[in-house]
Amino acid sequence: MLHIAHHVRASAIAGVGLFSSEFVPAGSVIYTCDPRTTRIIADAEIASYPLQVRDSILRYCYRGRGIHRLSGAYYFCIDDARFFNHSDTPNCLWQEDRECYIAVGDIAAGTELTCDYFDFNEPEDIPYLRAPRVAA
């Protein structure tokens, strides 16, 4: 669930992206996992849709990572969080213990919000991106 004023528009990163509509101070919570805004969709249900619908849904789905990994289903954010784009140097940092993204630093209004897709995907799910960081 997004906790800040935001908008979706064209992105220089890829297609469309999620942008802050307000100044966000460093450390502010931007997004929290909330079952009210995340739907779990079975593979069989996705397969039952026409190809164009399937492609549209899968573009914004993920299987999860670690203990949250789904088998035979996907997570689908029904709010605008699905428009976060990936960055190797994201301005939103995942806080595992709080299950939320926080602002890494101050974020000016109009800035695209980015995250690291490897926070919620296994490497094999997104082979077109670089290898995940290894904790030191």
Secondary structure, DSSP 8 states (H G I E B T S, - for coil): -B-S-EEEEE-SSSSEEEEESS-B-TT-EEEE--TTSEEEEEHHHHHTS-HHHHHHHHTTEE-B-GGG--SSEEEEE-SGGGG-EE-SS-SEEEEGGGTEEEESS-B-TT-B-EE-GGGTB-GGG-TTS-------
